């Protein structure tokens, strides 16, 4: 008796056995054969790492927030850096590379592929054939170079993210194999696009200045171009998450293109900025005074968002009229403000309350104080758009010459909180009058050169 058994095959099994296996589309991968071979190569025999990493600080005594990786091929840089007067600058994510997994944000060193197959050849052409200095300027807010020792977040996570970013950049730069420097801004400081800190670091690294760069023929390419949403073939194409790349190019004074325009030759799409400097030109240093004192003694209540220009208005228009200022940013609490205002009113002084005072309940407390001291109360309403206020706050906090009181940057909540509470001031609340002030830049031409850039 045989110990083997015969298994009956389904009727259609024969057909399946001669059918070819289904074709699978080969996924594009950033892992090359050389990379795999390199993984199994002993450390002692691996080629020397060609990317040198360093860190930069935005100021004295401040932890470093800019990560810089400079790649030099084995053959070196065949021309002196100063000979290259044209600069081709690129964003990294969603411009040169994208995630291979399809995730919005890759979470590993190997999860990347070229944004388009034409990217590496085009970058090599720019350097080798067209004489461009090629650089990468990228915001990397998810990285932390020096974690806060008081933070509860695991420090290992921060270290791992930075390591993954370096490994990914090493792979990208190695495949390109041209002299190239990547600048990664990890903080919300002068290095973060659209601010020009990374560009300025590049200029120092390559011995360039604005007068020696061919700005007209230089370019910045990035996906944050402020493009509007639109329909394409019945499919909704979302708007850009930001306009920071376009605004950086505007700040530097070089042309801007999106990846679709630069690599694929597509036509430009319509774009829009939430805050456009074209609406706020320099109007000269002389300004007509819009405020006059109407009573021997009075209490003036400011109403407007943080960064609306309230303090500047006080120093230019109310201080010369003899007003004393009560400011919560300085005194730190509402109780201290009321105490200071009470003492000044008792001494016969006119007082300006420099605070946001967004709602009737807050304003009612000051109206009651004025009534108690038998002093007329007036309101100055600063009708400044909230995006402009955020711009003003960043300009003030990042430029010492425009920040005499050394104000620190405000959190986003300071602006959204005001918007959620704001109610337009009305005469029926008890004001003698309400003076409306629309924003206009108040400063010198030199100050406007700083203010009149994109900072958000």
Number of C-alpha atoms within 10 A of each C-alpha: 3 4 4 6 6 5 6 6 8 8 8 8 10 10 9 10 9 8 9 7 8 6 6 6 6 6 9 11 14 19 13 11 9 8 12 10 9 14 11 9 12 8 10 7 8 11 10 9 12 18 23 12 14 12 14 17 15 16 10 7 7 9 15 19 25 26 23 23 21 18 24 19 17 13 9 12 13 10 9 8 14 15 14 19 19 22 22 19 23 25 25 24 20 17 21 24 20 20 21 18 15 10 11 11 14 17 14 15 18 19 20 25 19 20 19 16 13 12 19 18 10 14 21 17 13 16 19 14 9 12 16 22 23 22 22 22 25 23 23 21 13 12 22 21 17 12 16 11 8 6 8 8 11 9 14 9 12 16 15 14 18 19 15 17 19 18 16 18 19 21 20 19 23 18 12 18 18 22 25 20 23 26 27 25 27 21 19 16 20 21 26 25 27 24 23 20 17 26 20 15 17 20 16 11 12 14 11 18 13 12 8 14 17 14 16 11 13 20 22 26 27 27 24 22 26 21 22 15 14 13 9 8 6 7 8 10 13 11 16 16 12 17 23 24 27 27 25 26 24 16 17 18 15 18 15 22 20 25 24 17 14 19 19 12 10 11 10 12 14 12 14 14 15 9 17 14 13 8 8 13 11 18 14 12 12 9 12 7 10 10 14 9 14 10 11 10 18 23 27 27 23 24 27 26 28 20 24 27 22 22 17 14 19 19 14 13 17 22 14 10 14 13 22 20 21 21 20 17 13 11 12 10 11 13 11 15 20 17 11 16 25 17 11 17 20 10 9 13 18 24 24 24 26 22 20 23 23 22 16 16 12 11 20 14 12 19 22 13 17 21 14 10 14 12 18 20 24 22 23 22 23 20 16 18 15 19 16 19 19 24 19 20 23 21 22 22 19 18 15 12 11 17 14 10 11 13 15 12 15 14 10 9 9 12 17 13 12 18 14 10 11 17 14 11 19 12 11 8 12 18 18 14 15 18 12 14 18 11 16 14 19 18 17 13 14 9 14 17 10 15 21 20 20 24 24 22
